[in-house]
Amino acid sequence: MTTRIVSYSRTGRSRALAEDLARALDGGISEITCSRYGGPLGYLRAGYDSYYSCLPEIDVAPPIGPANWLVIVAPVWVTHLATPTRRFLRAHRHLPPVAGVAVTRGGHGLLDTLREEVAAARPGFDTPLLALTGKPDEPRGRKLAEFVEAVRLVQSAPASLRVA
Ligand SMILES: Cc1cc2nc3c(=O)[nH]c(=O)nc-3n(C[C@H](O)[C@H](O)[C@H](O)COP(=O)(O)O)c2cc1C
């Protein structure tokens, strides 16, 4: 059973979370990169694109390869998954199923939009969602452990239960 962590991070918080999850789930990381959101205007472009659902060009390295499951890690932007991750999920419809989605966020707003996006990534399933701030002083051990357990449960379900 192989798990691929697919991570996007603009300022490093989601990347640190991806590294924790890679260790806990014994998976490799494929990183989404997107040059559009670097530099001084990156924040503004990120906000604009998120609001208007403009999905940017991305690269993914190393390639996903023959994994059984994906775990998605990304920041929340304007209540959605960050646009590079939305692009990934939209462009890669024939990838392994998503066993869990973990986000870092400033902490404001509801998670309703996000829950809908997570549900759309794997229709018909209650995909585990972990939401943290990703700040260095955040106590996250319990939430992280619960998420890892939920992902493991999804992965251990018989294949017959996984068909929508
Ligand atoms: C354009 C933009 C929009 C954001 N929108 C939200 C939001 O709607 N809700 C929230 O809680 N945090 C929001 N944030 C804060 C990020 O989710 C938070 O800083 C995140 O941990 C950054 O992750 P990263 O370091 O992996 O890039 C936003 C950040 C950016 C750049």
The ligand as an ORCA input file, in Angstrom:
! r2SCAN-3c Opt
* xyz 0 1
  C      -4.496     34.756     -1.108
  C      -4.688     34.157      0.253
  C      -5.966     33.930      0.748
  C      -6.160     33.388      2.022
  N      -7.436     33.106      2.433
  C      -7.646     32.516      3.634
  C      -8.977     32.146      4.060
  O      -9.964     32.326      3.357
  N      -9.123     31.591      5.288
  C      -8.058     31.350      6.099
  O      -8.278     30.837      7.202
  N      -6.778     31.678      5.738
  C      -6.545     32.243      4.510
  N      -5.260     32.552      4.105
  C      -4.139     32.256      5.004
  C      -3.420     30.938      4.599
  O      -4.327     29.878      4.443
  C      -2.401     30.531      5.676
  O      -1.482     31.557      5.902
  C      -1.683     29.231      5.291
  O      -1.227     28.580      6.461
  C      -0.485     29.461      4.380
  O       0.045     28.222      3.996
  P       1.459     28.039      3.265
  O       2.507     28.584      4.212
  O       1.580     26.581      3.063
  O       1.435     28.812      1.979
  C      -5.037     33.080      2.831
  C      -3.738     33.312      2.337
  C      -3.553     33.832      1.057
  C      -2.146     34.010      0.493
*
